[in-house]
Amino acid sequence: MAVSRRNVLRGALFGSAAAATAPALSACGSIATASTGAIQYWNPFTGGDGGLMKDMVARVERRVPGLKTTTTVLDWGASYYTKLAMASAGGRAPDVAIMHASRFAGYAPGGLLDPWDMDLFEELGVPPRTLNPKTYRRGTYQGDQYALPLDTHPFVVFYDKEVMAKAELVDSDGKLLPFGGPEGYLDAAKRLRSVNKGGLGPVYGHVNDTAQNWRMFWSLFTQTGGEFDLSGKKAAIDRDAAVKVITFMQQLTAPQCRTMDPATSVGSFAGRKAPFIFTGEWDSAAFSQIKGMELGAAPFPQIYDRPASWADSHMFVLPHQENPDPERRRTTHRLVAELFKASFTWAKAGHIPGYLPVVESRKYQHLEPQIDYAPAAKSPALDPPAWFMGAGADAQVQLCQAMQTALVGANSAATAVDKMITALDIYLGKPNPA
């Protein structure tokens, strides 16, 4: 397959380091010429997630005669997205891949993805109305659908129902009571510390992490309804709202979480030293195994004007191919449709399936603690749609570092916000590599 100069340049702009990976990328080819005919599927799922996805693919292959899949698992992070861009630009794209919704804006506009055939999905029993509308809309570009949501994975809270009941912070069914604003939360945290034998209240790990501060900030900032527009040449941000949020984050982390990293916070909760934790839903499987704890969970609590939880979504995408084989594309659509239908298995990882019939099923309604935070998928605070934002992106790292200086006491909230705005303006002054 010939590679145009434009495609080579497009790929090169995503990082010269990716050139070293190019020989390892699978070659493009039609189902008629491929030696196995297997659908090539790239994803970054390892650990428990990887095992569950492997089970889903195997189940689909048993159910659909003749369907074969070759799954390639790549390290998650910036390198994953560089390899995906290079594969699309260089004519070596897999048939289907996973992409975070937060990275979508850097790919579809540059021609690195192909659109899905939604009429074919209707035929296969997965019409658009069966997918989460919030995350589905994020995968739309210029009227076509380029990404389909396998799940929503939000920032949530987990808690020890017994200790929370002593502090009168849950109702008779163990459900989290509203905090009633920033001061209400701080009062609740104080009460929790006073009744907990270990002395720890809510925990939140953020130090030296490349994402946690952004998740906390974006959940709270979205609740304020403040402006955060990255569509122009300069960031249009409600600075007062941002300062207010980071000032609250300073109070939220004091005194026990000011220098706490994520591993320490998770260990404190898992060891029953802390009765309440802010973290991702992906910790639910491990937390469900804590001996002696009646585990509670809830969407990120409403502190300001409206409910919102930071969230991302694993999306199925079609990396660009110059001359895709029609039958192979149809088989790829069938694979994805069947994976949607099998996604109750995916829910066991803690993720909220994007396929609504699974979420609405009786089986899912009895899946704990997943059902307790499932409403977070109705009000996800998805990242601003900018090419430089998203999972594993350098911009997210810089924003987290700027906030960390304020949370550990090295800078004021106002200084942290100014650093964030400066970093965003620098990115906005650069062209989208795609």
GIBEL-V721841 format. One record per residue. N is the residue number from 1. RES is the residue in three letters. PHI is phi as a letter, one per 40 degrees, with the letter a starting at -180 (NA if undefined). D_FIRST is the distance of its C-alpha to the first C-alpha in Angstrom with 2 decimals. Layout:
{{N RES PHI D_FIRST} {N RES PHI D_FIRST}}
This chain:
{{1 MET NA 0.00} {2 ALA c 3.79} {3 VAL b 6.45} {4 SER c 9.70} {5 ARG c 12.99} {6 ARG c 14.45} {7 ASN c 12.20} {8 VAL c 12.89} {9 LEU c 16.51} {10 ARG c 16.71} {11 GLY c 15.79} {12 ALA c 18.03} {13 LEU c 20.87} {14 PHE c 21.05} {15 GLY h 22.29} {16 SER c 21.58} {17 ALA c 22.79} {18 ALA c 19.65} {19 ALA d 17.81} {20 ALA c 19.85} {21 THR c 18.48} {22 ALA d 14.75} {23 PRO c 14.82} {24 ALA c 16.66} {25 LEU c 14.28} {26 SER c 13.10} {27 ALA c 9.57} {28 CYS c 8.11} {29 GLY i 9.01} {30 SER c 11.56} {31 ILE c 15.21} {32 ALA c 15.48} {33 THR b 13.39} {34 ALA c 14.26} {35 SER c 17.28} {36 THR b 19.48} {37 GLY g 18.27} {38 ALA c 19.58} {39 ILE c 18.77} {40 GLN c 17.57} {41 TYR b 20.17} {42 TRP b 20.69} {43 ASN a 24.17} {44 PRO b 26.71} {45 PHE c 29.62} {46 THR b 31.91} {47 GLY f 35.61} {48 GLY c 37.26} {49 ASP d 34.46} {50 GLY c 32.01} {51 GLY c 34.46} {52 LEU c 34.98} {53 MET c 31.30} {54 LYS d 30.93} {55 ASP c 33.93} {56 MET c 32.54} {57 VAL c 29.28} {58 ALA c 31.37} {59 ARG c 33.72} {60 VAL c 31.06} {61 GLU c 29.61} {62 ARG c 33.19} {63 ARG c 33.78} {64 VAL b 30.68} {65 PRO d 30.46} {66 GLY g 27.10} {67 LEU c 25.51} {68 LYS b 24.07} {69 THR b 22.82} {70 THR b 21.54} {71 THR c 22.88} {72 THR b 21.95} {73 VAL b 24.78} {74 LEU b 24.23} {75 ASP d 27.09} {76 TRP c 28.14} {77 GLY h 28.49} {78 ALA d 26.73} {79 SER c 24.39} {80 TYR c 23.16} {81 TYR c 22.22} {82 THR c 20.63} {83 LYS c 18.35} {84 LEU c 17.57} {85 ALA c 16.81} {86 MET c 14.58} {87 ALA c 12.61} {88 SER c 12.29} {89 ALA c 11.54} {90 GLY b 9.05} {91 GLY g 6.67} {92 ARG b 9.10} {93 ALA c 11.65} {94 PRO c 14.34} {95 ASP c 15.59} {96 VAL a 18.74} {97 ALA a 20.52} {98 ILE c 23.94} {99 MET b 24.71} {100 HIS c 28.21} {101 ALA d 29.41} {102 SER c 30.65} {103 ARG b 27.15} {104 PHE d 25.80} {105 ALA c 26.77} {106 GLY c 24.45} {107 TYR b 21.26} {108 ALA d 21.44} {109 PRO c 22.58} {110 GLY c 19.60} {111 GLY g 17.01} {112 LEU c 16.10} {113 LEU b 17.32} {114 ASP b 17.19} {115 PRO c 20.63} {116 TRP c 22.35} {117 ASP c 23.85} {118 MET c 27.50} {119 ASP c 28.80} {120 LEU c 27.07} {121 PHE c 28.69} {122 GLU d 31.97} {123 GLU c 31.55} {124 LEU c 30.89} {125 GLY g 34.07} {126 VAL b 32.83} {127 PRO c 33.60} {128 PRO d 33.55} {129 ARG c 37.32} {130 THR c 36.98} {131 LEU b 35.16} {132 ASN d 36.93} {133 PRO c 37.15} {134 LYS c 37.36} {135 THR c 34.11} {136 TYR c 32.37} {137 ARG c 33.08} {138 ARG c 31.50} {139 GLY c 28.09} {140 THR c 28.37} {141 TYR a 26.72} {142 GLN f 27.50} {143 GLY g 28.75} {144 ASP b 25.84} {145 GLN b 25.90} {146 TYR b 23.23} {147 ALA a 25.19} {148 LEU b 27.75} {149 PRO c 30.62} {150 LEU c 31.09} {151 ASP a 34.22} {152 THR b 36.41} {153 HIS b 37.61} {154 PRO c 40.57} {155 PHE c 43.02} {156 VAL b 46.24} {157 VAL b 49.62} {158 PHE b 51.11} {159 TYR a 54.83} {160 ASP c 57.68} {161 LYS c 59.63} {162 GLU c 62.89} {163 VAL c 63.03} {164 MET c 61.76} {165 ALA c 64.57} {166 LYS c 67.14} {167 ALA c 65.97} {168 GLU f 66.13} {169 LEU b 62.51} {170 VAL b 61.54} {171 ASP c 63.17} {172 SER c 64.91} {173 ASP c 61.62} {174 GLY g 60.06} {175 LYS c 57.88} {176 LEU c 57.39} {177 LEU c 59.82} {178 PRO c 58.82} {179 PHE c 59.47} {180 GLY g 60.57} {181 GLY h 58.91} {182 PRO d 58.51} {183 GLU c 62.19} {184 GLY c 62.25} {185 TYR c 59.39} {186 LEU c 61.11} {187 ASP c 64.34} {188 ALA c 62.59} {189 ALA c 61.02} {190 LYS c 64.50} {191 ARG c 66.00} {192 LEU c 63.32} {193 ARG c 64.04} {194 SER c 67.74} {195 VAL c 67.53} {196 ASN c 64.89} {197 LYS d 66.60} {198 GLY c 63.80} {199 GLY g 64.30} {200 LEU c 60.65} {201 GLY b 59.67} {202 PRO c 56.18} {203 VAL b 53.55} {204 TYR a 50.33} {205 GLY c 48.19} {206 HIS a 46.35} {207 VAL c 47.00} {208 ASN f 44.00} {209 ASP b 41.68} {210 THR c 38.57} {211 ALA a 38.92} {212 GLN d 42.41} {213 ASN c 44.14} {214 TRP c 41.51} {215 ARG c 41.87} {216 MET c 45.63} {217 PHE d 45.64} {218 TRP c 43.20} {219 SER c 45.16} {220 LEU c 48.40} {221 PHE c 47.20} {222 THR c 45.63} {223 GLN c 49.00} {224 THR c 50.71} {225 GLY g 48.66} {226 GLY c 48.31} {227 GLU c 45.75} {228 PHE a 42.57} {229 ASP b 40.21} {230 LEU b 37.15} {231 SER c 35.81} {232 GLY b 37.45} {233 LYS c 37.56} {234 LYS b 40.32} {235 ALA c 40.95} {236 ALA b 43.53} {237 ILE b 45.27} {238 ASP c 48.74} {239 ARG c 50.01} {240 ASP c 53.32} {241 ALA c 51.69} {242 ALA c 49.39} {243 VAL c 52.43} {244 LYS d 54.36} {245 VAL c 51.68} {246 ILE c 51.36} {247 THR c 55.15} {248 PHE c 55.28} {249 MET c 52.65} {250 GLN c 54.98} {251 GLN c 57.77} {252 LEU c 55.65} {253 THR c 54.77} {254 ALA c 58.32} {255 PRO c 59.99} {256 GLN c 58.16} {257 CYS b 54.46} {258 ARG d 54.45} {259 THR b 52.89} {260 MET c 51.51} {261 ASP c 47.96} {262 PRO d 46.07} {263 ALA c 46.84} {264 THR c 50.53} {265 SER c 50.65} {266 VAL c 49.00} {267 GLY c 51.34} {268 SER c 54.33} {269 PHE c 53.58} {270 ALA c 52.68} {271 GLY c 55.89} {272 ARG g 57.90} {273 LYS c 59.08} {274 ALA b 57.50} {275 PRO c 57.80} {276 PHE a 55.10} {277 ILE a 51.58} {278 PHE c 48.87} {279 THR a 45.48} {280 GLY c 42.33} {281 GLU c 42.58} {282 TRP c 40.44} {283 ASP c 43.70} {284 SER c 45.36} {285 ALA c 44.68} {286 ALA c 46.32} {287 PHE c 49.15} {288 SER c 49.95} {289 GLN c 50.99} {290 ILE c 53.62} {291 LYS c 56.91} {292 GLY g 59.81} {293 MET b 58.01} {294 GLU c 57.87} {295 LEU c 54.54} {296 GLY b 54.21} {297 ALA a 51.19} {298 ALA a 50.61} {299 PRO d 48.17} {300 PHE d 48.48} {301 PRO c 52.04} {302 GLN c 52.80} {303 ILE b 54.48} {304 TYR b 54.18} {305 ASP c 54.03} {306 ARG a 51.41} {307 PRO c 49.56} {308 ALA a 46.14} {309 SER b 44.31} {310 TRP d 41.30} {311 ALA a 38.42} {312 ASP b 34.69} {313 SER a 32.53} {314 HIS c 29.75} {315 MET b 27.26} {316 PHE c 24.51} {317 VAL b 21.33} {318 LEU b 17.92} {319 PRO d 15.44} {320 HIS c 12.99} {321 GLN b 9.95} {322 GLU c 8.28} {323 ASN b 8.96} {324 PRO c 11.41} {325 ASP c 13.34} {326 PRO d 16.87} {327 GLU c 18.82} {328 ARG c 17.06} {329 ARG c 17.71} {330 ARG c 21.24} {331 THR c 21.76} {332 THR c 20.72} {333 HIS c 23.31} {334 ARG c 25.79} {335 LEU d 25.36} {336 VAL c 26.08} {337 ALA d 28.96} {338 GLU c 30.53} {339 LEU c 30.23} {340 PHE d 32.12} {341 LYS c 34.78} {342 ALA c 35.11} {343 SER c 35.47} {344 PHE c 39.19} {345 THR d 38.11} {346 TRP c 36.23} {347 ALA c 39.49} {348 LYS c 41.17} {349 ALA c 39.31} {350 GLY h 41.18} {351 HIS c 38.39} {352 ILE c 39.34} {353 PRO d 37.01} {354 GLY c 35.27} {355 TYR c 35.91} {356 LEU c 39.43} {357 PRO d 40.75} {358 VAL c 40.58} {359 VAL c 42.41} {360 GLU c 44.97} {361 SER c 45.56} {362 ARG c 48.90} {363 LYS d 47.27} {364 TYR c 45.74} {365 GLN c 49.07} {366 HIS b 50.64} {367 LEU c 48.00} {368 GLU b 49.68} {369 PRO c 49.26} {370 GLN d 46.02} {371 ILE c 47.92} {372 ASP c 50.07} {373 TYR b 47.31} {374 ALA d 45.12} {375 PRO d 46.54} {376 ALA c 44.54} {377 ALA c 41.48} {378 LYS c 43.39} {379 SER b 43.77} {380 PRO c 40.84} {381 ALA c 40.76} {382 LEU c 37.01} {383 ASP d 35.92} {384 PRO d 35.83} {385 PRO c 32.44} {386 ALA b 31.34} {387 TRP c 28.07} {388 PHE c 30.02} {389 MET c 32.07} {390 GLY h 31.63} {391 ALA d 31.50} {392 GLY g 31.04} {393 ALA c 30.78} {394 ASP c 32.73} {395 ALA c 34.66} {396 GLN c 36.11} {397 VAL c 37.25} {398 GLN c 39.04} {399 LEU c 40.74} {400 CYS c 41.98} {401 GLN c 43.32} {402 ALA c 45.15} {403 MET c 46.83} {404 GLN c 47.71} {405 THR d 49.84} {406 ALA c 51.96} {407 LEU c 52.20} {408 VAL c 53.46} {409 GLY g 55.97} {410 ALA c 54.57} {411 ASN a 53.96} {412 SER c 55.17} {413 ALA c 53.18} {414 ALA c 53.16} {415 THR c 51.73} {416 ALA c 48.97} {417 VAL c 48.04} {418 ASP c 48.03} {419 LYS c 45.68} {420 MET c 43.33} {421 ILE c 43.41} {422 THR c 42.84} {423 ALA c 39.75} {424 LEU c 38.32} {425 ASP c 39.11} {426 ILE c 37.21} {427 TYR c 34.04} {428 LEU c 34.64} {429 GLY c 34.82} {430 LYS b 31.24} {431 PRO c 28.15} {432 ASN c 25.84} {433 PRO d 22.94} {434 ALA c 20.53}}
